[in-house]
Amino acid sequence: MAQNTLPTDSSLPGENFEVRQTNATDDYHPDPSRSIKLSPPRQALLDDIIALYSCQPTKERVKRYTPDCVYDDQFVYANDRYKMAGQWFALPKLFKESKNEGYEVVVNEPGLIQFKNEQTWTFPGGIKSATINALVSLSLDPDTADSDFPQIKYHKDQANGKDYSHTGPGFAFKRWQADKVAGMMDSEDVQAFKADNRDDNHEDVRKYDSGEAKAPKVSF
């Protein structure tokens, strides 16, 4: 189970809603038969997130995130919905296909949904595919968590047992590309979220000495 206490104040920017964890194993292969059942609104949220992973972005699906959201994975650190939109709408340009092979919900708490996810990414030309298993954590907006349209404050995607330090040249690149992509895209769908890129939607990045710092050990 999750071992983080998430804020209950929805006015706090997304940086405050990060879930940190380390795992004894890098095996995040899902077993759909063991997946925890979600309420219909939460299942609809998860369906939209899987569709985004599967190169099917829409403005309505991007609205699943709050304007001050954070997206954090191996390659990207996007700290508002405008930058987030740039990432999702860029995926179909970078990949020929992305197929969801299955998922398993492992945590369903008032402010948090976590699931193991398996996704196969096919590069242009179909010459190569890569299948990635990850643990995805969706920290929910307290004001909408129990509504018909729950939204996400912090989306973290971990493909191994360690968490992110948010330091070093690798992180600098993650943040640089997230800062640039949205502005480079000639997309009305992305630009529809440009107003979300404002200072009051951002706080300082939480930095840690290592992937284990302030990251409780969990087991799924």
C-alpha positions in Angstrom: 0.0 0.0 0.0 1.0 3.6 -0.4 2.9 5.1 2.5 2.6 8.8 1.7 0.3 11.4 3.2 -1.1 13.6 0.5 -2.4 17.2 1.1 -6.1 17.9 1.3 -5.8 21.5 0.2 -6.6 21.7 -3.5 -5.2 25.2 -3.8 -1.6 23.9 -3.4 0.3 23.4 -6.8 0.9 20.0 -8.1 4.5 19.7 -6.7 3.0 19.2 -3.3 1.2 16.0 -4.3 4.2 13.8 -5.3 4.1 10.2 -4.1 7.6 8.8 -3.4 8.4 5.1 -3.1 11.0 2.5 -3.7 10.2 -1.1 -4.5 12.1 -4.3 -3.8 11.6 -5.4 -7.4 11.5 -3.8 -10.9 8.8 -6.2 -11.9 5.7 -4.2 -12.7 4.1 -6.7 -15.0 0.4 -6.4 -14.4 -2.1 -9.2 -13.6 -5.4 -7.8 -14.8 -7.3 -10.5 -13.0 -6.1 -9.1 -9.7 -7.0 -5.5 -10.5 -8.9 -3.6 -7.8 -12.3 -2.5 -9.0 -12.8 1.3 -9.3 -16.0 3.3 -9.1 -17.4 4.4 -12.5 -16.0 7.9 -12.4 -12.5 6.7 -11.4 -12.7 3.9 -14.1 -13.5 6.6 -16.7 -10.5 8.6 -15.5 -8.2 5.5 -15.9 -9.7 4.8 -19.3 -8.8 8.3 -20.4 -5.2 7.9 -19.1 -4.8 4.6 -20.9 -6.1 6.3 -24.1 -3.5 9.1 -23.7 -0.7 6.5 -23.3 -2.1 4.8 -26.4 -1.5 7.9 -28.6 -5.1 9.0 -28.5 -4.9 12.6 -27.1 -8.0 14.9 -27.0 -8.5 18.2 -25.2 -11.1 16.5 -22.9 -8.6 13.9 -21.9 -6.0 16.5 -21.1 -8.6 18.2 -18.9 -8.2 15.2 -16.6 -5.3 17.2 -15.2 -5.5 20.3 -13.1 -3.9 23.5 -14.6 -1.1 23.2 -12.0 -0.4 19.5 -12.5 3.0 17.7 -12.7 3.9 14.9 -15.0 7.1 13.0 -14.0 8.6 10.0 -15.8 12.0 8.8 -17.0 12.1 11.3 -19.8 9.9 14.2 -18.9 9.2 16.6 -16.0 6.3 18.9 -17.0 4.9 21.1 -14.3 1.7 22.6 -15.7 -1.1 21.4 -18.0 0.2 23.4 -21.1 3.5 21.5 -20.9 1.6 18.3 -20.2 -0.6 18.8 -23.3 2.5 19.3 -25.4 3.8 15.9 -24.3 0.5 13.9 -25.0 -0.1 15.5 -28.4 3.5 14.9 -29.4 3.3 11.2 -28.9 1.5 10.3 -32.1 4.2 12.2 -34.0 6.9 10.2 -32.3 5.4 6.7 -32.4 3.5 4.8 -35.1 1.5 3.1 -32.4 1.3 2.6 -28.7 -0.7 -0.4 -27.5 -1.9 -1.1 -24.0 -1.1 -4.8 -23.1 -2.9 -4.7 -19.8 -3.0 -2.9 -16.4 -3.6 -3.8 -12.7 -4.9 -1.3 -10.2 -3.0 -2.0 -7.0 -4.0 1.0 -4.9 -7.3 2.9 -4.7 -7.3 5.4 -1.9 -9.2 8.7 -1.4 -6.5 10.7 -3.0 -4.5 8.2 -4.9 -4.8 5.6 -7.7 -1.8 3.4 -8.5 -1.6 0.8 -11.3 0.9 -1.5 -13.0 0.9 -0.8 -16.7 2.3 -2.6 -19.7 2.6 -0.6 -22.9 4.2 -1.5 -26.3 5.6 1.4 -28.3 6.2 1.0 -32.0 8.5 3.5 -33.7 7.8 5.0 -37.2 8.1 2.5 -40.0 7.3 -0.3 -37.6 10.9 -1.3 -37.6 11.2 -1.6 -33.8 8.9 -2.0 -30.8 9.6 -1.7 -27.1 7.4 -3.0 -24.3 7.7 -1.2 -21.0 6.2 -2.1 -17.6 5.8 0.7 -15.1 4.1 1.7 -11.9 1.9 4.7 -12.4 0.7 6.9 -9.5 -2.1 9.3 -10.0 -2.4 11.8 -7.1 -5.9 13.2 -7.3 -7.2 16.7 -6.8 -8.9 16.7 -3.3 -11.8 18.9 -4.6 -12.7 16.5 -7.5 -11.4 13.1 -6.2 -15.0 11.9 -5.4 -16.7 13.8 -8.2 -18.0 12.6 -11.6 -14.9 14.0 -13.2 -11.8 13.4 -10.9 -8.7 15.3 -11.9 -5.0 14.6 -11.4 -2.5 16.8 -9.5 0.6 14.6 -9.9 1.2 11.8 -12.4 4.3 9.8 -11.8 5.5 6.9 -14.0 8.2 4.7 -12.6 9.8 1.9 -14.7 12.1 0.6 -12.0 12.2 0.2 -8.3 13.9 3.5 -7.6 12.3 6.9 -7.4 13.6 10.1 -9.0 16.1 12.4 -7.4 15.1 15.5 -9.6 18.8 16.4 -9.8 21.7 16.1 -12.3 22.0 16.5 -16.1 19.4 13.9 -16.8 16.7 15.8 -14.9 17.9 19.1 -16.5 17.1 17.5 -19.9 13.7 16.2 -18.7 12.7 19.7 -17.7 14.2 21.5 -20.7 12.4 19.4 -23.2 9.1 19.7 -21.4 9.5 23.4 -21.2 10.2 23.6 -25.0 7.9 21.1 -26.7 4.5 22.7 -26.1 5.7 26.0 -27.6 7.2 24.3 -30.6 4.0 22.5 -31.6 1.7 23.9 -34.2 -1.4 22.6 -32.6 -4.6 24.4 -31.6 -5.3 21.6 -29.1 -2.0 22.3 -27.2 -2.3 26.1 -27.4 -5.8 25.8 -25.9 -4.0 25.2 -22.6 -1.4 28.0 -22.9 -3.1 30.1 -20.1 -2.1 27.3 -17.7 1.6 28.2 -18.1 1.8 30.8 -15.4 3.9 31.4 -12.3 1.2 30.7 -9.7 0.8 27.2 -11.1 4.5 26.4 -10.3 6.5 25.8 -7.1 10.1 24.9 -6.8 11.0 21.3 -7.9 11.4 19.0 -4.9 15.0 17.7 -5.1 16.4 14.6 -3.3 19.9 13.3 -2.8 19.0 10.0 -4.5 16.2 7.8 -5.7 15.9 6.3 -2.2 15.7 9.6 -0.3 12.3 10.2 1.4 11.0 7.2 -0.6 9.4 4.6 1.6 9.8 1.0 0.6 6.6 -0.5 -0.7 5.5 -3.9 -2.1 2.9 -4.6 -4.7 
